[in-house]
Structures are given as C-alpha cells and as structure tokens.
Amino acid sequence: MNMRIAQILKYFSAAVLLLVLYHFLPGLWNYFITYPRLEGEIAALQQKYKQPLQISSLKQYRGLLHTHSYWSHDSRGVLGEIIPAAKKANIDFIFFSDHERAKLDTFPRAYSGFYNGILMVPGTENNDLLVWPLKESVIDWQTPNPQLIKQVIAAGGLVFYPHCEDKRDWHNPDYQAMEIYNIHTDIKDESYADIFFNTIINQGKYRHWVYRELFDEQSTILARWDSLNLKRRIVGFSAVDAHENQNIRARYLADGRVEWLGPNANPIDTTEAGLLEKLLLSEADENGWAFKMYLDTFYNSYYFVNNHVLADSLDQSNIAKHILQGHLFISFASLADAEGFLFYANDKSGRLAAILGDEIAVQNVGNLAAVSPFPGRFRLLRNGKIIDEKIDIYTYNSADVVQSGNYRLEVALRIDAKWVPWIYTNPIYIR
C-alpha cells in the first residue's frame, strides 16, 4: 500500500513538474532566444537614426492622456512612483483620468500643476467619458451624458471617449476625441496566465517585450474613427490606462503588522509579520513597499505608447488647444523614439501649408509629405482607405493632391521580418 502511495505521489509530482514546464517554457524561450534577437534588431535600427529637418516652428511635447493615480479606487500610484517613471520615459505632460469618489466631483484635486517639470492635469474617467474641466469646477455625475458633455465643453473643458471597443454614443455631436489605441483594450484578448508566466521570467531585462506581446492593431476602432471623421472632426489619441495595479504588494504598517494588496489595489489581508513575511519582505523602498511583484509598471506603460503634441509651450491651456486642433500623432516609443517626426502639407510652391490636424483648401495643396528619424513603411490613407505606400524611406512625398478628403499617415518599422505599426497621425483635412 505504501509503495502504491509513493508511486502515485511520484506520478503526481511528475505531472506537476510537466505542467510548470509547460507554462514556463515559452517565457524561457523568449528570454534566451526571441527577446535577445529582437534587442539586436532594435539596436541595428538605432544605427539608422537620422535627425529629421525641422519643418514646423511648433515644439513637440510628449505626454499621456488617460492614466491613474492614488485618487482612483483601483490605484495606489503616488508621485514617488509616477515622477521617476515619467522622467525615464521622457514624458512632458500627464492628463490624469482618476475615477470619481463622489457624485459631486470637485476640481482641481489629486495632482494639478507642475511637478519636477512635468505638467499634470486632473481629470476623471466616469460614465464612459474622459473629462478634464481645466479649471475650478464641480461636476455632477448624475447629469445625463449629453447635457454633461455640453456643460463641460461650454465651460472650456475637454470631453473624450475612452475604451472605444465598447458601445458609445458615436452620434453625439459634442465629444471632441476618442482613443484609437488603449493598452487595456489591447490586453482583453490575451491569456492572463501566459502574461503572468512570461512576466515572471522576463520582468527584469525584457519587460518591454512582454508588453509588445500584447499588441494587436486596433483595426475595428481605427475604421470607426475614419468613418466618424467623414462627418465631423474627431481627434484620435492613445491611452496607457496605467494604474500599476496588476501586482501583489506588501508594506509594514505603523503598528508592525503587514498589509497585503492584490490586483486592482484590493486588500488581501492585514496580518502579523510571520514566517512568510520574514522570508519575502525586505527593507521598504522610498514609497513604503517591502514586497512587490508587478505585471504592469508605470514606466513600462508610459514608455510603451505616447502622444506627441505640437504646441507653442508646455502649459495646460496651450497643450489642450493643440490637442483639440489635432496637432497630435501617437507613437510606440518602446520600438523607437519618434521625436522630430512630422506629417504635413506643402503648397504648390513647396512651402509649408498645413500640419496634421489642420484644414486646407484643395486648390492650395501641392502634395503631402512627412519626415522621420527612422526608415519605415509609409502608408497614406484617404477617408480610411490606403491610397499610397512607400517602403524603407525617411522622407515621404505623395503625388500632387487633387481630391478633397481626410488624409492620415501610418508608419511601420521592419522588425522580426514583419512591418510593425509605429506611428498613427491625425488627418490633414483637405476640402
């Protein structure tokens, strides 16, 4: 009988080992084979960098629209975590979208103003809206959305649509912009188990490639955006939707006990420091955490995808104004730095006539052009349809423009024998 039990335990142990290997093998393959090869390709791409000509007098500012801090119920993010991540990712501005804490939402709150040179603007994600009042105000979330949108915009604020994979009132005439890429949207079709095991193996050196594993082009959302833009102008932007909350963390409380937090910053337990805590917990970091196992981080989210806004200066009103003008393109910064890229229109004499987001009469346009710091595949779309494609170039020039429409550019980089989306621009509107 004892031998039979031993045999059962042996088979059971072997099955558990095989199951563990099954889940960890892809991550190990990535660590030793795939990710080093991709790092080599990115390093080779960096050698091809060429500083683009400066076409516009406007400056480029890199920032985030839709991210969270401690003000949201599902985040514990504080300046000690947010600022180092933003600095490392070269972020100039952050438009927060923290969840409301009451039906009457008072602004400003949480982080507002400049912190270590980074512009921070308080806003809210609620009722399927992103709202930034941009001044002292109180929002009543019991107000129906159509009325609320009108009120905020009439008072000089911004109202955008988040999570555009979900149902929205697309025919509302007042909202100003929509997400054309959101990390959280992208992750919905992924296996969380695969992400977890891959992160355990690659969370140090290759976490940015773990993020890239999540990427799928949001074709349906892009097509919806193009369709809506046929009727009126709607700005497209990217969202990191960062909470730094898919993790397990622990910290010592003032009374010596240990607080454990799980995903979405939900409490797991508050307990006396026992053997487990003594084994796992170390000295608290500058933010008080003595144990951290993160799937997502502020830095990797901020570094993954950015909004580049062309504006006169880094202040709240100016950045907001140029966002609304569509002077914005999104780039996947972890692939390559898009600083200096620009999509623009020349007049018939070859002089600058418009940049992305602008509207111009068809008789005043000679051609459409772009400059890039890296060579790529340039696709020109008119009203959402590809009308031109050029490969392995730094400087794009279209044929003469003779037809009205909404023209936007997509740029992809050649990585891992595939063309990988890198830049999406807002349209130039030719009428």
C-alpha positions in Angstrom: 0.0 0.0 0.0 2.8 2.4 0.9 4.6 1.6 -2.4 1.4 2.4 -4.2 1.0 5.7 -2.5 4.7 6.5 -3.3 4.1 5.7 -6.9 1.0 7.9 -7.0 3.0 10.7 -5.5 5.8 10.2 -8.0 3.4 10.4 -10.9 1.6 13.4 -9.4 5.0 15.2 -8.9 6.0 14.4 -12.5 2.7 15.8 -13.7 3.1 19.0 -11.7 6.6 19.4 -13.0 5.5 19.0 -16.6 2.6 21.5 -16.0 5.1 24.0 -14.6 7.5 23.5 -17.5 4.6 23.8 -20.0 3.8 27.3 -18.6 7.3 28.5 -18.2 8.9 27.2 -21.4 7.5 30.0 -23.7 8.9 32.6 -21.3 12.3 30.8 -21.2 12.4 30.6 -25.0 11.7 34.3 -25.1 14.4 35.1 -22.6 17.2 33.1 -24.3 16.1 33.2 -27.9 13.4 35.6 -29.0 14.0 38.7 -27.0 17.8 38.9 -27.4 17.2 38.6 -31.2 14.6 41.4 -31.1 17.0 43.5 -29.0 19.6 43.1 -31.7 17.1 44.2 -34.3 16.3 47.3 -32.4 20.0 48.1 -31.9 20.5 47.8 -35.6 17.5 50.1 -36.2 19.0 52.7 -33.9 22.1 52.8 -36.1 19.9 54.1 -38.9 18.8 57.2 -37.0 18.9 60.4 -38.9 17.8 63.7 -37.4 14.8 65.0 -39.3 14.6 68.5 -40.7 12.6 70.8 -38.5 9.6 71.7 -40.6 7.3 73.5 -38.1 8.1 76.2 -35.6 5.9 74.4 -33.0 7.6 72.3 -30.4 6.9 68.6 -29.8 5.8 67.6 -26.3 5.3 64.0 -25.3 2.6 63.0 -23.0 -0.1 60.8 -21.7 -3.9 61.1 -21.9 -5.8 58.6 -19.6 -3.7 57.4 -16.7 -4.4 56.9 -12.9 -3.0 57.8 -9.5 -3.9 57.2 -5.9 -7.1 59.2 -6.4 -8.6 56.2 -8.2 -10.0 53.4 -6.0 -8.0 50.9 -8.1 -4.6 52.5 -7.9 -2.1 53.5 -5.2 0.1 55.5 -7.5 1.9 58.4 -5.9 4.5 61.0 -7.1 7.3 58.9 -5.8 6.4 56.2 -8.3 4.9 58.4 -11.1 7.6 61.0 -11.5 10.6 58.7 -11.9 8.7 56.6 -14.4 7.6 59.7 -16.4 11.2 61.1 -16.3 12.7 57.9 -17.5 10.1 57.7 -20.3 10.7 61.4 -21.3 7.1 62.4 -20.6 6.4 66.2 -20.6 2.7 66.1 -19.5 0.2 63.8 -17.9 -3.6 64.3 -18.2 -4.9 62.1 -15.3 -8.3 60.4 -15.5 -8.9 59.3 -12.0 -12.2 57.7 -11.1 -14.6 59.9 -9.1 -15.0 59.5 -5.3 -18.5 61.0 -5.1 -21.3 62.1 -7.3 -20.2 65.7 -6.9 -16.6 65.7 -8.3 -14.6 68.8 -7.3 -11.6 70.1 -9.4 -8.8 70.6 -9.1 -7.9 67.5 -7.0 -5.0 65.0 -6.7 -2.1 66.2 -8.8 -2.5 69.6 -10.6 0.3 71.8 -11.9 4.0 71.2 -12.4 5.9 68.5 -10.5 9.6 68.2 -11.3 9.0 69.9 -14.6 6.1 67.6 -15.7 2.7 69.2 -16.3 0.0 67.3 -14.5 -3.7 67.9 -15.2 -6.5 66.4 -13.1 -9.4 64.7 -14.9 -11.9 61.9 -14.4 -12.9 58.7 -16.1 -16.5 58.0 -15.4 -19.8 57.4 -17.1 -18.0 56.2 -20.2 -16.3 59.6 -20.5 -12.9 61.2 -20.0 -13.4 64.7 -18.6 -10.8 67.4 -17.9 -12.6 70.6 -16.7 -9.2 72.6 -16.9 -10.3 75.0 -14.2 -12.0 75.1 -10.8 -15.4 73.4 -11.1 -17.8 70.8 -9.7 -19.1 68.0 -11.9 -22.4 66.4 -11.0 -22.2 62.8 -12.3 -25.9 62.4 -12.0 -26.3 64.7 -15.0 -27.1 62.8 -18.2 -24.1 62.4 -20.5 -25.3 64.6 -23.4 -26.0 67.5 -21.1 -22.8 66.9 -19.1 -20.7 66.9 -22.3 -22.2 70.2 -23.4 -21.7 71.8 -20.0 -18.0 70.8 -19.7 -17.2 71.9 -23.2 -19.1 75.2 -22.9 -17.0 76.0 -19.8 -13.8 75.4 -21.7 -13.1 71.8 -20.7 -12.4 68.6 -22.7 -14.6 65.5 -23.1 -13.2 62.5 -24.9 -14.4 58.9 -25.4 -12.3 56.1 -23.7 -12.4 52.3 -24.3 -13.7 52.6 -27.9 -14.0 48.9 -28.2 -17.2 49.3 -26.1 -20.5 50.8 -27.1 -20.6 54.6 -27.2 -23.0 57.3 -28.3 -21.0 57.8 -31.5 -23.5 60.2 -33.0 -23.3 62.7 -30.1 -22.3 65.9 -31.8 -20.2 67.3 -29.0 -17.4 65.0 -27.7 -14.1 66.0 -29.1 -11.8 63.0 -29.3 -11.6 59.2 -29.0 -9.0 56.6 -28.1 -7.6 54.9 -31.2 -5.3 52.8 -29.0 -5.6 51.7 -25.3 -3.3 49.2 -23.6 -6.2 47.8 -21.5 -8.3 47.4 -24.7 -5.4 45.5 -26.3 -5.0 43.1 -23.4 -8.6 41.9 -23.3 -8.0 39.2 -25.9 -4.8 37.9 -24.2 -4.3 35.0 -21.8 -3.6 36.4 -18.4 -1.9 33.1 -17.5 0.5 33.5 -20.4 1.3 37.1 -19.4 1.9 36.1 -15.8 4.3 33.3 -16.5 6.1 35.3 -19.2 6.5 38.2 -16.8 7.9 36.0 -14.0 10.7 35.1 -16.4 11.2 38.4 -18.2 10.1 41.1 -15.8 13.6 42.5 -15.4 15.6 42.8 -18.6 12.8 42.2 -21.1 9.6 43.6 -19.6 9.1 46.0 -22.5 9.0 43.0 -24.8 6.4 41.3 -22.6 4.3 44.5 -23.3 4.9 44.1 -27.0 3.5 40.6 -26.9 0.1 42.2 -26.1 0.0 44.4 -29.2 -2.7 43.9 -31.8 -3.6 46.6 -34.2 -7.0 48.1 -33.3 -8.3 47.8 -36.8 -12.0 48.0 -35.9 -11.5 51.1 -33.8 -9.4 52.8 -36.5 -12.1 52.0 -39.1 -14.7 53.5 -36.8 -12.6 56.6 -36.3 -12.1 57.1 -40.1 -15.9 56.6 -40.6 -16.8 59.2 -37.9 -14.3 61.7 -39.3 -16.2 61.7 -42.6 -19.0 63.6 -40.8 -17.0 65.8 -38.4 -13.6 66.2 -36.9 -12.7 63.9 -34.1 -9.2 63.8 -32.7 -7.6 60.4 -32.2 -5.2 59.7 -29.3 -3.6 56.9 -27.4 -4.2 55.8 -23.8 -1.8 54.0 -21.5 -4.6 53.5 -18.9 -1.9 52.9 -16.4 -2.8 52.0 -12.8 0.3 50.0 -11.7 -2.2 47.7 -10.0 -1.8 44.3 -11.6 0.5 43.1 -8.9 1.0 41.8 -5.4 2.5 44.2 -2.8 3.1 44.4 0.9 4.1 47.0 3.4 4.6 47.3 7.1 2.0 49.4 8.9 2.9 51.7 11.8 1.8 49.1 14.3 4.2 46.5 12.9 1.5 44.5 11.0 1.8 43.8 7.3 -0.8 44.9 4.7 -1.0 42.8 1.6 -2.6 44.1 -1.6 -3.6 42.3 -4.7 -4.8 43.2 -8.2 -6.7 46.5 -8.6 -5.1 47.6 -5.3 -7.6 45.4 -3.4 -6.6 44.4 0.1 -5.8 40.7 0.5 -5.0 40.7 4.2 -3.6 42.6 7.1 -1.6 40.2 9.4 1.1 40.0 12.0 4.5 39.6 10.5 5.1 35.8 10.4 7.5 33.4 8.7 6.2 34.2 5.2 6.6 37.9 5.7 10.1 37.4 7.1 11.1 35.3 4.0 9.5 37.6 1.4 9.7 41.2 2.8 12.8 43.3 2.6 13.6 46.9 3.6 10.8 49.3 2.5 11.5 51.3 -0.7 11.1 55.1 -0.8 7.3 54.6 -1.3 6.9 52.2 1.6 6.7 48.9 -0.2 8.6 46.0 1.3 7.5 43.4 -1.3 6.5 43.9 -5.0 5.7 41.5 -7.8 4.4 43.6 -10.7 2.8 42.6 -14.0 2.4 46.2 -15.0 4.5 49.2 -14.1 4.1 52.9 -14.6 7.4 53.2 -16.5 6.7 50.4 -19.0 3.2 51.7 -19.7 4.5 55.3 -20.1 7.3 54.0 -22.4 5.1 51.8 -24.5 2.9 54.4 -26.3 3.0 58.2 -26.3 1.1 61.1 -27.7 3.3 63.7 -29.4 1.6 67.1 -29.4 2.9 70.1 -31.4 2.3 73.2 -29.4 3.8 76.6 -28.6 4.5 76.0 -25.0 4.2 73.4 -22.2 1.2 74.8 -20.3 -2.3 73.4 -19.7 -4.3 75.7 -22.0 -1.8 75.5 -24.9 -1.4 71.8 -24.8 -5.2 71.4 -24.6 -5.7 73.8 -27.5 -3.3 71.9 -29.8 -4.8 68.6 -28.8 -8.2 69.8 -30.0 -6.6 71.1 -33.2 -5.4 67.5 -33.9 -1.7 68.6 -33.8 -1.0 65.1 -32.4 0.4 61.8 -33.5 0.8 58.6 -31.5 4.0 56.5 -31.4 5.0 53.3 -29.8 8.1 54.6 -28.1 9.5 51.3 -26.9 10.2 50.5 -30.6 11.9 53.8 -31.5 11.8 57.4 -30.5 9.6 59.3 -32.9 10.9 62.8 -31.8 11.1 65.0 -34.9 8.6 63.1 -37.0 6.0 65.3 -38.8 3.2 64.8 -41.3 2.4 68.0 -43.3 1.1 69.5 -46.5 3.1 71.7 -48.9 1.5 74.4 -51.1 2.1 74.3 -54.9 5.3 76.3 -54.4 6.7 73.7 -52.0 6.2 75.8 -48.8 4.6 74.5 -45.6 0.8 74.9 -45.8 -0.6 72.8 -43.0 0.4 70.1 -40.4 -1.6 67.2 -39.1 -4.9 68.3 -37.7 -5.2 71.3 -40.0 -7.8 72.0 -42.6 -6.8 73.4 -46.0 -8.5 74.1 -49.4 -7.6 71.5 -52.1 -6.6 74.3 -54.5 -3.9 75.4 -52.0 -2.3 72.0 -51.7 0.6 70.7 -53.7 1.5 67.5 -52.0 1.6 65.7 -48.7 4.9 64.9 -47.0 6.5 63.6 -43.8 9.9 63.4 -42.2 11.0 60.6 -39.9 14.1 59.8 -37.8 14.0 56.2 -38.9 13.2 54.5 -42.2 9.9 52.7 -42.4 6.8 51.8 -44.4 4.7 54.9 -45.1 1.0 54.4 -45.9 -1.2 57.3 -46.9 -4.9 56.9 -46.2 -7.7 59.0 -47.6 -11.0 58.6 -45.8 -9.6 55.4 -44.2 -8.5 53.7 -47.5 -4.9 53.1 -48.4 -4.0 55.1 -51.5 -0.2 55.1 -51.4 2.6 53.1 -49.9 6.4 53.6 -49.9 8.9 51.4 -48.2 12.3 52.0 -46.4 12.3 55.8 -46.6 12.9 58.6 -44.2 11.2 61.3 -46.2 7.8 60.7 -47.7 6.2 62.7 -50.5 2.9 62.0 -52.2 1.8 62.7 -55.7 0.0 66.0 -56.2 -3.2 66.2 -54.3 -6.2 66.9 -56.5 -9.0 65.4 -54.4 -10.6 66.5 -51.2 -10.7 64.1 -48.2 -9.2 63.3 -44.8 -5.6 62.2 -45.2 -3.7 60.5 -42.5 -0.4 58.6 -42.4 0.6 55.3 -40.8 4.2 54.4 -40.4 5.5 50.9 -39.6 9.0 49.6 -38.8 10.5 46.4 -40.1 11.0 44.2 -37.0 11.1 40.4 -36.7 10.5 40.1 -40.5 7.2 41.9 -40.1 6.0 45.5 -40.6 5.1 46.6 -37.0 2.9 49.7 -36.5 4.9 52.6 -35.1 3.1 55.9 -35.8 -0.5 56.9 -36.4 -1.2 60.6 -37.3 -4.3 62.7 -37.1 -5.6 63.6 -40.5 -5.0 66.7 -42.6 -8.4 67.8 -43.8 -8.4 68.8 -47.4 -11.6 70.5 -48.6 
